[in-house]
Amino acid sequence: MEHTVSAPEPTKVQVAVSDSAAIEWAVARRMRLVEVRQTTSGHLAVMEKFDDWDAPDGFPLIKDGRIDAGDVYLRYLQPGDADLVYECDTDALSRRWALTSPPTRQYAENMARRGYLDWRLSYKSALTIVQSSSNTPVGLIKVRKLVPPGVADVGYQVHERYRGLGYAVHALQMFCTWSHQAQLFHRFELGIKPGNTASVRVAEKAGFVFEGRRSARLVDVGGGYSDELHYAKVITAKCSASVLNNDTNSDVAPAFVSTH
Ligand SMILES: CC(C)(COP(=O)(O)OP(=O)(O)OC[C@H]1O[C@@H](n2cnc3c(N)ncnc32)[C@H](O)[C@@H]1OP(=O)(O)O)[C@@H](O)C(=O)NCCC(=O)NCCS
């Protein structure tokens, strides 16, 4: 009788940062993100298996990769969203209310390229808002896990060509509903600089409540500080996690570079 000896599974791999199948393969084998390397073959995520593995920092898989919100839907960021990321952060209105210096094109490309990786493995990430009728990416919902479990900091940007159509409100509302159904968050917080009327309207229309003014909490890019208008939305009703996708096809070995 013939015996075949199969090679041991690797404990450390490098996968392309935008290769969702490879990332899921590694996650299913309890590997965590160690670092992202820029190499001649592109940006590679180094993932390694640790004995003290705990669930990764990131966010759950989205059923069918899409959260529907009527005239828009949310999906994972893709490499092709680099222009959207760049333009949403560089127009005059965005710069007026920004907390950080304008991004470089390289930064926008990196963020779009590693969108899926960050969603699955990082404590802060973003989803793309897409116009349902045309499949055009029109904005971003940004999210960061705060320290108390179940509490999120959220942000939103809509490309200047698509403002005033209700997209930010619809995307934000649905993101909160989905996150609660996924048992990810029950409390959502956001901070707005005084004078950002459009953002205040978005928060209020999406069901956020004003909780107070926090002095000098937000940096102004040109120097100095702004107060923060602090808004929160709480959803505590019971629900089931039927919005999650549990089928990752992670048994299919992807193309990766094993580093053993
Ligand atoms: C804030 C922002 C995301 C709103 O996006 P949007 O898709 O245009 O928002 P909506 O179409 O859902 O509009 C929501 C409300 O804001 C109002 N609004 C939009 N632009 C406005 C403006 N410049 N001044 C006053 N109200 C405005 C809309 O009229 C609407 O209220 P209404 O239904 O009562 O008329 C968008 O203006 C933006 O990207 N701004 C720059 C980034 C930013 O400030 N992000 C928030 C940081 S806290």
PDBQT file of the ligand as one rigid body, heavy atoms in Angstrom, charges set to zero:
ROOT
HETATM    1  C1  LIG A 301     -21.634  65.766   5.057  1.00  0.00    +0.000 C 
HETATM    2  C2  LIG A 301     -21.837  65.066   3.711  1.00  0.00    +0.000 C 
HETATM    3  C3  LIG A 301     -21.288  63.640   3.826  1.00  0.00    +0.000 C 
HETATM    4  C4  LIG A 301     -23.332  65.035   3.390  1.00  0.00    +0.000 C 
HETATM    5  O1  LIG A 301     -23.521  64.182   2.292  1.00  0.00    +0.000 OA
HETATM    6  P1  LIG A 301     -24.866  64.216   1.402  1.00  0.00    +0.000 P 
HETATM    7  O2  LIG A 301     -24.980  62.885   0.729  1.00  0.00    +0.000 OA
HETATM    8  O3  LIG A 301     -24.861  65.424   0.555  1.00  0.00    +0.000 OA
HETATM    9  O4  LIG A 301     -25.975  64.360   2.500  1.00  0.00    +0.000 OA
HETATM   10  P2  LIG A 301     -27.507  64.140   2.238  1.00  0.00    +0.000 P 
HETATM   11  O5  LIG A 301     -27.829  64.319   0.791  1.00  0.00    +0.000 OA
HETATM   12  O6  LIG A 301     -27.853  62.839   2.893  1.00  0.00    +0.000 OA
HETATM   13  O7  LIG A 301     -28.132  65.407   2.973  1.00  0.00    +0.000 OA
HETATM   14  C5  LIG A 301     -28.484  65.383   4.301  1.00  0.00    +0.000 C 
HETATM   15  C6  LIG A 301     -28.998  66.746   4.690  1.00  0.00    +0.000 C 
HETATM   16  O8  LIG A 301     -27.936  67.720   4.688  1.00  0.00    +0.000 OA
HETATM   17  C7  LIG A 301     -28.361  68.857   3.984  1.00  0.00    +0.000 C 
HETATM   18  N1  LIG A 301     -27.219  69.477   3.364  1.00  0.00    +0.000 N 
HETATM   19  C8  LIG A 301     -26.420  68.928   2.424  1.00  0.00    +0.000 A 
HETATM   20  N2  LIG A 301     -25.448  69.832   2.106  1.00  0.00    +0.000 NA
HETATM   21  C9  LIG A 301     -25.665  70.928   2.865  1.00  0.00    +0.000 A 
HETATM   22  C10 LIG A 301     -25.002  72.174   3.015  1.00  0.00    +0.000 A 
HETATM   23  N3  LIG A 301     -23.889  72.449   2.308  1.00  0.00    +0.000 N 
HETATM   24  N4  LIG A 301     -25.499  73.079   3.900  1.00  0.00    +0.000 NA
HETATM   25  C11 LIG A 301     -26.595  72.781   4.619  1.00  0.00    +0.000 A 
HETATM   26  N5  LIG A 301     -27.267  71.612   4.545  1.00  0.00    +0.000 NA
HETATM   27  C12 LIG A 301     -26.792  70.697   3.671  1.00  0.00    +0.000 A 
HETATM   28  C13 LIG A 301     -29.323  68.328   2.965  1.00  0.00    +0.000 C 
HETATM   29  O9  LIG A 301     -30.168  69.367   2.497  1.00  0.00    +0.000 OA
HETATM   30  C14 LIG A 301     -30.064  67.281   3.766  1.00  0.00    +0.000 C 
HETATM   31  O10 LIG A 301     -31.010  67.862   4.629  1.00  0.00    +0.000 OA
HETATM   32  P3  LIG A 301     -32.541  67.970   4.223  1.00  0.00    +0.000 P 
HETATM   33  O11 LIG A 301     -32.951  66.597   3.748  1.00  0.00    +0.000 OA
HETATM   34  O12 LIG A 301     -33.191  68.388   5.478  1.00  0.00    +0.000 OA
HETATM   35  O13 LIG A 301     -32.610  68.965   3.126  1.00  0.00    +0.000 OA
HETATM   36  C15 LIG A 301     -21.110  65.783   2.550  1.00  0.00    +0.000 C 
HETATM   37  O14 LIG A 301     -21.499  67.121   2.552  1.00  0.00    +0.000 OA
HETATM   38  C16 LIG A 301     -19.605  65.716   2.664  1.00  0.00    +0.000 C 
HETATM   39  O15 LIG A 301     -18.988  64.764   2.155  1.00  0.00    +0.000 OA
HETATM   40  N6  LIG A 301     -18.981  66.711   3.313  1.00  0.00    +0.000 N 
HETATM   41  C17 LIG A 301     -17.550  66.745   3.483  1.00  0.00    +0.000 C 
HETATM   42  C18 LIG A 301     -17.058  65.698   4.488  1.00  0.00    +0.000 C 
HETATM   43  C19 LIG A 301     -17.700  65.890   5.843  1.00  0.00    +0.000 C 
HETATM   44  O16 LIG A 301     -17.897  66.999   6.325  1.00  0.00    +0.000 OA
HETATM   45  N7  LIG A 301     -17.963  64.747   6.502  1.00  0.00    +0.000 N 
HETATM   46  C20 LIG A 301     -18.537  64.731   7.835  1.00  0.00    +0.000 C 
HETATM   47  C21 LIG A 301     -17.477  64.988   8.854  1.00  0.00    +0.000 C 
HETATM   48  S1  LIG A 301     -18.176  65.032  10.487  1.00  0.00    +0.000 SA
ENDROOT
TORSDOF 0
